[in-house]
Amino acid sequence: MNLFFSNPLFWLMAAAAIPLLVHLFARSRPREREFSSLIFLRRAVKRHVRLRRPKDWLLLAVRTLAAACLAAAFLLPYMAGRSMEEQGSRSVILVVDRSASMSAADGQESRISKAGVFAGQIMSDLKRGDLVNLIWADAAPAALFREPMPSHDLVNRELQRIHSRPEAANTAAALALAVEQAARTASTRPTSVYILSDFQSSNWSGVDWEKAFPPDLDVRCIQVADHERLPNTAVTSLKVMPATVLPGQSVTVQAVLSNFGSQPVRVTAHLEAGSLRASRTAEIPAGAKETVSFQAQVPASVEEWPVFVTLDHDAFPADDTAGTVVRVGASLQCDAVTQDEAQLGFMMKALRFIPFLDVQSAGGLGREQPDFIVWNKPEKEDLKKMEALAEAGSVIVAVPDFSGDAVANALMGLPDGPRTFSEYEKTGKGWTLNAALPDDSVFDLFRGGDAASPLDARVFRRLNEGLAPDSWNDLVSVLVRYEDGVPAIVRRVKGRGALVLWNVPVQSMDADWGKSPLFLPFLAEAMLKSRQEGVGEAAPEPGRDFPSWILPDTLDAADVVLTGPDGAEFLCKESRLSSGKRLLSSVAPAVPGTYVWSGRHAAGMPLHTQVVNFPVGESNLQTLAAGNLPASAAVVTASGKLVEVTGRIPLWPWLLGAAVLLFALELWLSSLPVRTVHDGKEAQS
């Protein structure tokens, strides 16, 4: 074991000389008095000093030693393993977690700051010839050097600028990079990997520690989180239904509020959408979620409508806001895929009377991704195309061939078996329709009266045999049934869109529904309310994805500028997609906030807006229990000491205790009676 000092201010040891200086320069000087003869007084003083001097020197020694112990304690001395000569050169790989949860504070100090302190202690133990490399465990992990280097100053400089990033860590990639770096030096010198992290569950629970490292690699995990579960409330989801809306349309904004703490909380959510402001209060049990809903009306003169929901800030404010951008269109596109428009009967006439629909009829799709598609008599070869369109956001209303359809079950995601469908014989009586899910939003418009009133019709022809009404899964809902239970209108959610099986004939000779004044609003509601939530494009994930926008043909990349959440301009690059369209993307990864694409020469007029939200997984600040960390690695908690990792034994507590004891001894010695000599006999005074 060898002695080292964390604090190099050795001049503090000069404080040990203070008692000696006081002893030398603060000696008492008695007043001079006249006596007839001093011969007997001098003899008595000489004997008195001879008896007192040992105590004076002992007091001086105790005081000096106490002052020396106190001064040495401020130097923070410690004992460390072997001497540098005995230890030999070694290699150290530092893996520092910079994910968003590392900005959380268990007390006065954030987790990322604690990681920097511990990393600095590890660096202070290295000698000049030791190799080191620093790996940031980010969404895209990166090493400071290509291989471990003796550049300690560069590593220390990076550690002094340490900060967390608003993204999730790719822990598997970071550990793989650490193993790769360790392998470069493991054959020539002892190599250790230090992982400094809060070991947040969402980031680290999926790590297979036994497979992550070679069995002979020295791995040390340093836990910088003091608490296993910190309280936190966050906006973890925001939906606007429908996502693509019309000017003046009423929409529903739903925000999911999550409580990650161990105690119930009462929170207030604030909606901000243009000039609209609203608030909702929610009680959230411990570890649970609550959904708050707002009703809002889309402004009449906007193309993009940013919507935000914010909580009152807590101790971890980064995730207290979530936002989205609603695309507002003048109309919605509807394509009718049919060989003969007359085959769609009164449905086609009704579609043309819906004011917000731009209807086109053709033998195939007329537009790349219309909002709605009415597909007449689909065939098996059309199924993949229909599902792909629904996945991307289209609502497809499939009107089957009532003379003998073979794809109805497949449209609903059921196994394609040897089912065949046949029609009932026409009768004068027919079948009536009933609402199978009266609480579905399709019937909201008719909630004031009888929910079945828009279904007042007689149907004389339908698909019957072969339908599987008891085999629907959770994504399939039967909205309307016939009086005998046969499904009439069935909706299957697919991606951001839906497939709707319309098992009601649309020819006036087979049903009299077209005569009902409520058929048109019901058809419009069935199509609008079948659209799913979500934005027009996938939101970039912080740290992993890049804000991007497909350039209109009328613009050049040089004419567009991207500004980020802080108002700074982002450097962008242009690429060509397989479809031939031009994609403009940021060079830097996304961080949470609002991104605005605007014209460079058009007074900064906004062209497109994107919102990047805080990564949901980082809101749960719960950490892995010590038992879930690798048993083969040394594990140290932040509240413990780094001694177990580096072999350091701090001496300052012992020195501080010794100083206290010595001062107590000095006080006791000072209180002892002084021996004097009177007439040749000792006495105490």
Secondary structure, 3 states (H helix, E strand, C coil): CEEEECCCCHHHHHHHHHHHHHHHHCCCCCCCCCCCCCHHHHHHHHHHHHHHHHHHHHHHHHHHHHHHHHHHHCCCEEEECCCHHHHCCCEEEEEEECCHHHHCECCCCEHHHHHHHHHHHHHHCCCCCCEEEEEEECCCCEECCCCCECCHHHHHHHHHCCCCCCCCCCHHHHHHHHHHHHHCCCCCCCEEEEEEECCEHHHHCCCCHHHHCCCCCEEEEEECCCCCCCCCEEEEEEEEECCEECCCCEEEEEEEEEECCCCCEEEEEEEEECCEEEEEEEEECCCCEEEEEEEEECCCCCCEEEEEEEECCCCCHHHCEEEEEEEECCCEEEEEECCCHHHHHHHHHHHHHCCCEEEEEECCCCCCCCCEEEEECCCHHHHHHHHHHHHHCCEEEEECCCCCCCCHHHHCCCCCCCCCCCECCCCCCCECEEECCCCCHHHHHHCCCCCCHHHCCCECCCECCCCCCCCCCCCEEEEEEECCCCEEEEEEEECCEEEEEECCCCCCCCECHHHCCCHHHHHHHHHHCCCCCCCCCCCCCCCCCCCEEECCCCCCHHHEEEECCCCCEECEEEEECCCCCEEEEECCCCCCEEEEEEECCCCCCEEEEEEECCCHHHHCCCECCHHHCCCCCEEEECCCCCHHHHCCEECHHHHHHHHHHHHHHHHHHHCCCCEEEECCEEEEC
